[in-house]
Every structure is written in structure tokens, then in C-alpha cells.
Amino acid sequence: MIRAIYLKNGESSTETRVENLPAILAKNPTLLWVDIVIENNSFTNEEISLLTETFKFHELSIEDCLFPQYHPKIEEFENYVFAAIHGVRVKAKDLSDFEDAIYEVDIFIGKNFLITVHSGEILFIDSMFEKAKLKPQVELKSLENLLYNIFQRIIVSFESALDKIGDRFDQLEDKLLENPTKETMQELFSIKKVLLNFRKISEPQQNVYIYFTRETLGFITKEQTAYFRDIFFQFVRINQSLSSHNQMIGSMLEVYVSGVTLKLNEVIKFLTVIATIFLPALLITSYYGMNVLPFAEHRIFGNENVWYFAFFMIVLTTFLTYLFIKRKKWF
């Protein structure tokens, strides 16, 4: 599916037929934005003809659009610049969604045109396209402005995802302090996996943004590079946040291990105290349980009263052991 909007003499027009785009480009519009949604993992013959013959894009750039690399890249050709960048779908609500939420947008940038290529629906592109229809003088006032807005929306998608993960961190911290469980640890590892996927695309994507902080083949003017420097620094902060989150994951795992160890130590301590308190009783019952007669106690207290003596000794020694442990503050 293809759609286009262009600005000519201060007036904007839209187009959805591929065969009409060469004539529009020949009119040398102020700015032409073409958005292509790849369907069934392939371009149509008309779209391939448009990209190769009308815009004269390199076949490797077109191939990168059909087979996403999941690795940001920037390439400079004679008449255009090709960039592959990634974002995060903001509608993801839980950790399992984030694993499949990363999408790729391929961008062809020329002197007076910009072409975006992607698979599936991307909400911010739809929103920008509708705004460009309503306010073309604002959204399409320059190539740099349009490109800056796309980059800005990509960054917002990362920030929204990190905010949601940060909120989940706060909830997991409370769980770790109150009652660490296996489910909590599994969720921590899930977050770690998501952050690792983010890091794989966020670090190399800085190289894409830094490319536009200098004058590029006449597409980016010196005055506009300040906006792209702002984009670059925003993404640096995102990478710093990702690093902080990764460090926090390590700290939270240490807290989990410490909490589980402490809980286990408390259980072992309790069982050890119980066993120690009743140890004298065990020794006394073992002594009187021997099949040997007569004991001296039998001669002193008599066969019928020696049981009371043994019971008294059990109670006394158990109580004295309890007092001793309590005085030592072992529990």
C-alpha cells in the first residue's frame, strides 16, 4: 500500500496511485513524502519500478526494506541517504508485549523528498500523515522538520516503554522487600531480556542520529543541525537510562538472593533453636529408655515414682536451656 502527500506553491495534495508519482516528482514539488506499507513481505511491481527507476535507489537499500536487519544503519549514496531505525510500539502493555513490540522504519532522504517504508501499521506515521493533510505548512514546511518529527516520535516510543518498565521496577522492588518469590525472579529475568533487546538497537542507533548532526549532502542545513543534535542527546539519555535499568536489574537480583538467603537462615535458625531446646529432653528419655535395671533413681524414688522424677528433669532442663538461649539473644 502506498500513499503520498506533497507541497507545491504552498498547496498540499495527496496521492494513492503509484503510477502518478513520477509525474508529481517531475513537477519538482517543494517536498514530497511517500509512505509505503509492505504487504505480504514484498513490494508490488509498481512500487519496485517507482523505487528503482523513478527514484533510482540502490537495490541493496530496497533489499534492506524487504528483509529487516534489526540493526540500525545509515548509508550515503550519490543522490540520497538511506537510514534504518527502530522504535517501540507504545500500545505494548506488559513485558510479553515488549518482546514483539520493536519495529523498523526505513527512510530514503533526498533533496526534496522523503520516503518511509515499514511493515504493518505504525500509529505515529498515520497521525503525522493526517496532520500533514490538515496543516501542510506546519508538518511539511521543510524536509528537516519532517525528518525531525519522525525521529522525535521514535524517541518518544522508547521513553514511553522505559517509563512503563520503570513503573514495573517500583512494583517489583516492593515485592522483593516484602516477599521474594520465584515468580518475582522470573519477571526480573523477563525485564532483563526486554532491556537486552532494546540495547541491541539503541546503541547502534546513536550512529544514525549523529550522522544528521552535520550538513548532509545539502539535505540538512547548518541551521537545522541543532535540532538533530537535540535528537542525538535525547537518545544518549535513553541509552543511559537503559544502562541504569540494567544495573538496577543486577541490584534487584542481589536483593532477591539476599532475601531468599535471609529467609532460609531464619527458618534454619528457628529449627536449630527448637532442636537445641528439646535436646536435654531427648537425652533424658534416651537414658531412661535403656532396658537396664535397676537405676539409682529406682532405689531412691521407687519404681512407681521415678517417672515423675524423669518428667521433672525434662521440664527443668528444657526451661533452663530456653532461658540460656534467650539470655544469649540467639532468637
For each residue, the residues with C-beta under 8 A, 3 or more apart:
1: 36 37 39
2: 16 18 21 34 35 36 37 47 50
3: 14 15 16 34 35 129
4: 14 15 16 21 24 32 33 34 35
5: 12 13 14 15 32 33 129 132 133 136 140
6: 12 13 15 24 29 30 31 32 33 140
7: 10 11 12 29 30 31 32 136 137 140
8: 11 12 13 27 29 30
9: 30
10: 7 137
11: 7 8 136
12: 5 6 7 8 132 133 136 140
13: 5 6 8
14: 3 4 5 133
15: 3 4 5 6 20 21 24
16: 2 3 4
17: 20 21
18: 2 21 44 46 47 49 50
19: 22 46
20: 15 17 23 24
21: 2 4 15 17 18 24 25 34 50 54
22: 19 25 26 50 54
23: 20 26 27
24: 4 6 15 20 21 27 29 32
25: 21 22 28 29 32 54 55 113
26: 22 23
27: 8 23 24
28: 25 112
29: 6 7 8 24 25 32 112
30: 6 7 8 9 112 140
31: 6 7 112 113 114 140 142 143 146
32: 4 5 6 7 24 25 29 112 113 114
33: 4 5 6 113 114 115 116 129 132 140 146
34: 2 3 4 21 113 114 115 116
35: 2 3 4 115 116 125 129
36: 1 2 43 47 115 116 117 118
37: 1 2 118 119 120 121
38: 41 42 43 65 66 117 118 119
39: 1 42
40:
41: 38 66 119
42: 38 39 66
43: 36 38 47 48 51 62 65 66
44: 18 47 48
45: 48 49
46: 18 19 49 50
47: 2 18 36 43 44 50 51
48: 43 44 45 51 52 62
49: 18 45 46 52 53 54
50: 2 18 21 22 46 47 53 54 55
51: 43 47 48 54 55 57 62 108 115
52: 48 49 55 56 57 59 62
53: 49 50 56
54: 21 22 25 49 50 51
55: 25 50 51 52 80 108 110 113 115
56: 52 53 79
57: 51 52 61 62 77 80 82 108
58: 61 62 77 82
59: 52 62 63
60: 63 64
61: 57 58 64 65 75 77 82 106 108
62: 43 48 51 52 57 58 59 65 66
63: 59 60 66 67
64: 60 61 67 68 69 73 82 84 106
65: 38 43 61 62 68 106 117
66: 38 41 42 43 62 63
67: 63 64
68: 64 65 84 104 119
69: 64 73 84 104
70: 86 102 104 200 201
71: 84 200 201 204
72: 83 84 85 86 201 204 205 207 208
73: 64 69 82 83 84 204 208
74: 81 82 83 84 207 208 211
75: 61 81 82 83
76: 81 82 216 217
77: 57 58 61 80 81 82
78:
79: 56 110 111
80: 55 57 77 108 109 110
81: 74 75 76 77 108 109 110 211 216 217 219
82: 57 58 61 64 73 74 75 76 77 106 107 108 109
83: 72 73 74 75 106 107 109 208 211
84: 64 68 69 71 72 73 74 104 105 106 107 208
85: 72 104 105 107 151 154 205 208
86: 70 72 102 103 104 105 154 201 205
87: 102 103 105 122 124 153 154 157 158
88: 92 98 101 102 103 157 158 160 161 198
89: 92 97 101 102 103 122 123 157
90: 123 156 157 160 161
91: 97 123
92: 88 89 97 98 101 161 164
93: 97 164
94: 97 98
95: 98 99 168 187 190 191 194
96: 99 190
97: 89 91 92 93 94 100 101
98: 88 92 94 95 101 161 165 194 197
99: 95 96 193 194 197
100: 97
101: 88 89 92 97 98 161
102: 70 86 87 88 89 197 198 201
103: 86 87 88 89 118 119 120 122
104: 68 69 70 84 85 86 118 119
105: 84 85 86 87 116 117 118 122 125 150 154
106: 61 64 65 82 83 84 116 117 118
107: 82 83 84 85 114 115 116 117 147 150
108: 51 55 57 61 80 81 82 113 114 115 117
109: 80 81 82 83 113 114 143 147 219
110: 55 79 80 81 113 114 219
111: 79 143 217 218 219
112: 28 29 30 31 32 143
113: 25 31 32 33 34 55 108 109 110 143
114: 31 32 33 34 107 108 109 110 143 146 147
115: 33 34 35 36 51 55 107 108
116: 33 34 35 36 105 106 107 125 150
117: 36 38 65 105 106 107 108
118: 36 37 38 103 104 105 106 122 125
119: 37 38 41 68 103 104
120: 37 103
121: 37 126
122: 87 89 103 105 118 125 126
123: 89 90 91 126 127
124: 87 127 128 150 153 156 157
125: 35 105 116 118 122 128 129 150
126: 121 122 123 129 130
127: 123 124 130 131
128: 124 125 131 132 139 149 150 153
129: 3 5 33 35 125 126 132 133
130: 126 127 133 134
131: 127 128 134 135 138 139
132: 5 12 33 128 129 135 136 139 140
133: 5 12 14 129 130 136
134: 130 131
135: 131 132 138 139
136: 5 7 11 12 132 133 139 140
137: 7 10 140 141
138: 131 135 141
139: 128 131 132 135 136 145 146 149
140: 5 6 7 12 30 31 33 132 136 137 145 146
141: 137 138 145
142: 31 145 146 224
143: 31 109 111 112 113 114 146 147 219
144: 147 148 219 220 221 224 227 228
145: 139 140 141 142 148 149
146: 31 33 114 139 140 142 143 149 150
147: 107 109 114 143 144 150 151 212
148: 144 145 151 152 224 227 228 231
149: 128 139 145 146 152 153
150: 105 107 116 124 125 128 146 147 153 154
151: 85 147 148 154 155 209 212 228 231
152: 148 149 155 156 231
153: 87 124 128 149 150 156 157
154: 85 86 87 105 150 151 157 158
155: 151 152 158 159 231 234 235 238
156: 90 124 152 153 159 160
157: 87 88 89 90 124 153 154 160 161
158: 87 88 154 155 161 162 198 202 235 238
159: 155 156 162 163 238
160: 88 90 156 157 163 164
161: 88 90 92 98 101 157 158 164 165 198
162: 158 159 165 166 238 241 242 245
163: 159 160 166 167
164: 92 93 160 161 167 168
165: 98 161 162 168 169 191 194 195 245
166: 162 163 169 170 245
167: 163 164 170 171
168: 95 164 165 171 172 187 191
169: 165 166 172 173 191 245 248 252
170: 166 167 173 174
171: 167 168 174 175
172: 168 169 175 176 184 187 188 191 252
173: 169 170 176 177 252 255
174: 170 171 177 178
175: 171 172 178 179 180 181 184
176: 172 173 180 184 252 255 256 259
177: 173 174 255 259
178: 174 175
179: 175
180: 175 176 184 185 255 256 259 260 263
181: 175 184 185
182: 185 186
183: 186 187
184: 172 175 176 180 181 187 188 256
185: 180 181 182 188 189 253 256
186: 182 183 189 190
187: 95 168 172 183 184 190 191
188: 172 184 185 191 192 249 252 253 256
189: 185 186 192 193
190: 95 96 186 187 193 194
191: 95 165 168 169 172 187 188 194 195 245 249
192: 188 189 195 196 246 249
193: 99 189 190 196 197
194: 95 98 99 165 190 191 197 198
195: 165 191 192 198 199 242 245 246 249
196: 192 193 199 200
197: 98 99 102 193 194 200 201
198: 88 102 158 161 194 195 201 202 242
199: 195 196 202 203 239 242 246
200: 70 71 196 197 203 204
201: 70 71 72 86 102 197 198 204 205
202: 158 198 199 205 206 235 238 239 242
203: 199 200 206 239
204: 71 72 73 200 201 207 208
205: 72 85 86 201 202 208 209 235
206: 202 203 209 210 232 235 236 239
207: 72 74 204 210 211
208: 72 73 74 83 84 85 204 205 211 212
209: 151 205 206 212 213 228 231 232 235
210: 206 207 213 232
211: 74 81 83 207 208 214 216
212: 147 151 208 209 216 220 225 228 231 232
213: 209 210 225 228 229 232
214: 211 220 225
215: 218 220 221 222 225
216: 76 81 211 212 219 220
217: 76 81 111
218: 111 215
219: 81 109 110 111 143 144 216
220: 144 212 214 215 216 224 225 228
221: 144 215 224 225
222: 215 225
223: 226
224: 142 144 148 220 221 227 228
225: 212 213 214 215 220 221 222 228 229
226: 223 229 230
227: 144 148 224 230 231
228: 144 148 151 209 212 213 220 224 225 231 232
229: 213 225 226 232 233
230: 226 227 233 234
231: 148 151 152 155 209 212 227 228 234 235
232: 206 209 210 212 213 228 229 235 236
233: 229 230 236 237
234: 155 230 231 237 238
235: 155 158 202 205 206 209 231 232 238 239
236: 206 232 233 239 240
237: 233 234 240 241
238: 155 158 159 162 202 234 235 241 242
239: 199 202 203 206 235 236 242 243
240: 236 237 243 244
241: 162 237 238 244 245
242: 162 195 198 199 202 238 239 245 246
243: 239 240 246 247
244: 240 241 247 248
245: 162 165 166 169 191 195 241 242 248 249
246: 192 195 199 242 243 249 250
247: 243 244 250 251
248: 169 244 245 251 252
249: 188 191 192 195 245 246 252 253
250: 246 247 253 254
251: 247 248 254 255
252: 169 172 173 176 188 248 249 255 256
253: 185 188 249 250 256 257
254: 250 251 257 258
255: 173 176 177 180 251 252 258 259
256: 176 180 184 185 188 252 253 259 260
257: 253 254 260 261
258: 254 255 261 262
259: 176 177 180 255 256 262 263
260: 180 256 257 263 264
261: 257 258 264 265
262: 258 259 265 266
263: 180 259 260 266 267
264: 260 261 267 268
265: 261 262 268 269
266: 262 263 269 270
267: 263 264 270 271
268: 264 265 271 272
269: 265 266 272 273 330 331
270: 266 267 273 274 331
271: 267 268 274 275
272: 268 269 275 276
273: 269 270 276 277 325 330 331
274: 270 271 277 278
275: 271 272 278 279
276: 272 273 279 321 325
277: 273 274 318 321 322 325
278: 274 275 281 282 318
279: 275 276 282 283 321
280: 283 284 314 317 318 320 321
281: 278 284 285 314 317 318
282: 278 279 285 286
283: 279 280 286 287
284: 280 281 287 288 310 313 314 317
285: 281 282 288 289 310 314
286: 282 283 289 290
287: 283 284 290
288: 284 285 295 306 310
289: 285 286
290: 286 287
291:
292: 295
293: 298
294: 298 299 303
295: 288 292 298 299 306
296: 299 300
297: 300 301 306 309 310
298: 293 294 295 301 302 303 306
299: 294 295 296
300: 296 297
301: 297 298 305 306 308 309
302: 298 305 306
303: 294 298 306
304: 307
305: 301 302 308 309
306: 288 295 297 298 301 302 303 309 310
307: 304 310 311
308: 301 305 311 312
309: 297 301 305 306 312 313
310: 284 285 288 297 306 307 313 314
311: 307 308 314 315
312: 308 309 315 316
313: 284 309 310 316 317
314: 280 281 284 285 310 311 317 318
315: 311 312 318 319
316: 312 313 319 320
317: 280 281 284 313 314 320 321
318: 277 278 280 281 314 315 321 322
319: 315 316 322 323
320: 280 316 317 323 324
321: 276 277 279 280 317 318 324 325
322: 277 318 319 325 326
323: 319 320 326 327
324: 320 321 327 328
325: 273 276 277 321 322 328 330 331
326: 322 323 329 330 331
327: 323 324
328: 324 325
329: 326
330: 269 273 325 326
331: 269 270 273 325 326
